[in-house]
């Protein structure tokens, strides 16, 4: 079995931890630039809606990534009716309903859970199966071209991260979060103009 076959979810689930470790080492060796610092590779169990998968998490240049095995028949779309939707959605009191909810409810005559089930199934796309390649997925999304320098608690103003990058922009950045203290200050408040 080659590395691409081993990374398919049906094969991946049947591999021993030793073989999974060897495959992860190959992924890091051949698919991650040797100029990147790879550290803290750990095997973990992940679960989503009852589906479990054991895979690896690692740090690449200080950012956390997860190895997600591929799937040759990933189901895309919605085919569960109202399963997975909050059951109290269709039992809201008039005070809880918003305008768009009232329009949908009255336009389609939705009165029971079964009415909602039919509405959801008719309003969503049919299920589709797609081939999803295996990938290393970054755990913390950030916009393309940006660089993560740390975490700022906007309540306390405490910063955890690379101070040498934060200190030059500290005052400008904090001004985005500073609120006017009095009524008069709020009338004269001018939002900051500097872009980062």
C-alpha positions as a printed Julia matrix, in Angstrom:
196×3 Matrix{Float64}:
   0.0    0.0    0.0
   1.39   3.42  -0.95
   1.06   6.66   1.02
  -1.94   7.99  -0.96
  -3.87   4.74  -0.41
  -3.02   4.79   3.3
  -4.39   8.33   3.6
  -7.89   7.33   2.4
 -10.27   7.21   5.38
 -11.37   3.6    4.78
  -7.73   2.4    4.83
  -6.61   4.88   7.51
  -9.12   3.52  10.05
  -7.71   0.0    9.69
  -4.03   0.94  10.11
  -2.22   0.29  13.36
  -0.88   3.25  15.3
   2.64   2.28  14.23
   1.71   2.39  10.53
  -0.22   5.65  10.98
   2.88   7.15  12.6
   5.01   6.05   9.65
   2.51   7.58   7.19
   2.45  10.86   9.16
   6.24  10.97   9.09
   6.15  10.52   5.31
   3.56  13.31   4.96
   5.71  15.68   7.0
   8.85  14.64   5.1
   7.49  14.97   1.56
   4.66  17.51   1.77
   5.94  20.1    4.27
   8.8   22.39   3.31
  12.08  21.48   5.04
  12.39  25.19   5.86
   9.38  24.92   8.19
   9.84  23.92  11.84
   7.68  20.88  12.66
   7.15  20.06  16.35
   4.79  18.55  18.91
   3.35  15.76  16.72
   0.65  13.97  18.72
  -1.95  11.32  17.96
  -5.48  12.25  19.05
  -9.06  11.08  18.73
 -11.38  13.54  16.99
 -15.18  13.3   16.94
 -17.92  15.16  15.1
 -21.59  14.19  15.35
 -20.68  10.69  16.54
 -18.14  10.06  13.77
 -14.74   9.31  15.32
 -11.32   9.42  13.68
  -7.87   9.03  15.17
  -5.36  11.31  13.49
  -2.33  13.48  14.11
  -2.0   17.06  15.22
   1.27  18.94  14.87
   2.79  22.41  14.98
   4.29  23.86  11.8
   6.1   27.13  12.45
   4.1   27.52  15.66
   0.66  26.98  14.04
  -1.4   23.88  14.85
  -2.42  21.56  12.0
  -4.47  18.36  11.85
  -4.03  15.57   9.3
  -7.45  14.84   7.8
  -7.65  11.56   5.85
  -9.22  11.7    2.39
 -12.67  10.39   1.55
 -13.64   9.09  -1.89
 -17.36   9.35  -1.17
 -17.83  12.36   1.11
 -21.5   13.27   1.26
 -22.2   16.95   0.66
 -25.6   18.55   1.01
 -28.43  18.03   3.44
 -30.63  15.0    3.62
 -31.63  14.84   7.26
 -34.83  16.89   7.27
 -34.95  18.67  10.58
 -32.5   16.34  12.34
 -29.65  18.46  13.6
 -31.83  21.58  13.73
 -32.95  22.8   17.13
 -36.29  21.13  17.8
 -37.72  24.3   19.37
 -37.28  26.23  16.11
 -40.81  25.51  14.92
 -42.35  25.84  18.4
 -41.37  29.45  19.02
 -43.75  31.79  20.78
 -44.83  34.92  18.87
 -42.49  37.01  21.04
 -39.5   34.87  19.93
 -40.32  34.95  16.22
 -38.55  37.37  13.91
 -40.05  38.78  10.71
 -38.36  36.36   8.28
 -39.42  33.39  10.44
 -43.04  34.61  10.43
 -42.98  35.01   6.63
 -41.67  31.5    6.06
 -44.12  30.03   8.55
 -47.16  31.78   7.04
 -46.15  31.53   3.34
 -45.6   27.79   3.54
 -48.24  26.93   6.15
 -45.73  25.4    8.52
 -47.55  24.27  11.64
 -46.07  20.93  12.71
 -42.66  19.29  12.92
 -43.61  17.19   9.87
 -44.36  20.37   7.87
 -40.91  21.69   8.77
 -39.33  18.34   7.77
 -40.88  18.55   4.29
 -39.95  22.23   3.95
 -36.29  21.64   4.84
 -35.93  18.64   2.49
 -37.56  20.5   -0.41
 -35.52  23.68   0.2
 -32.07  22.11   0.31
 -29.92  20.54  -2.37
 -29.89  16.79  -2.9
 -27.01  14.84  -1.45
 -23.86  14.73  -3.56
 -20.81  12.5   -3.22
 -17.41  14.03  -3.85
 -13.82  12.88  -3.63
 -12.05  14.87  -0.9
  -8.26  14.61  -0.9
  -6.32  14.11   2.34
  -5.03  17.37   3.77
  -3.2   19.1    6.57
  -5.75  21.58   7.92
  -4.82  24.57  10.05
  -6.8   24.51  13.31
  -7.0   28.26  13.67
  -8.27  30.02  10.56
  -6.68  33.31   9.63
  -6.97  35.46   6.51
  -4.54  34.8    3.67
  -1.49  37.03   3.89
  -1.85  37.74   7.6
   0.6   36.7   10.27
  -0.48  35.56  13.71
   1.49  37.41  16.39
  -0.53  36.57  19.51
  -3.75  36.95  21.48
  -5.11  40.24  22.8
  -7.7   40.31  25.57
  -9.68  43.42  24.6
 -11.23  43.67  28.06
  -8.03  43.73  30.1
  -5.62  44.81  27.36
  -3.32  41.87  28.15
  -1.33  40.48  25.21
   0.21  37.02  24.91
   2.49  36.48  21.96
   5.38  38.13  20.16
   5.8   41.45  21.96
   8.37  42.75  19.46
   5.66  42.69  16.76
   2.85  43.94  19.0
   4.46  46.93  20.74
   4.79  49.12  17.58
   1.06  48.76  16.82
  -0.29  48.54  20.38
  -1.73  52.07  20.72
  -3.25  52.12  17.25
  -4.79  48.69  17.7
  -6.18  49.43  21.17
  -7.8   52.61  19.84
 -10.09  50.4   17.72
 -11.48  48.89  20.92
 -11.55  51.99  23.14
 -15.08  53.2   23.7
 -16.12  56.7   24.68
 -16.47  57.08  28.45
 -19.01  59.89  28.74
 -21.91  61.12  26.63
 -19.88  64.13  25.47
 -16.94  61.93  24.47
 -19.25  59.66  22.52
 -20.52  62.65  20.5
 -16.96  63.61  19.56
 -15.57  60.09  19.02
 -13.68  59.7   15.75
 -12.8   56.15  14.69
  -9.11  55.47  14.04
  -7.97  55.74  10.42
  -4.77  53.65  10.41
  -4.98  50.31   8.61
  -2.86  47.39   9.71
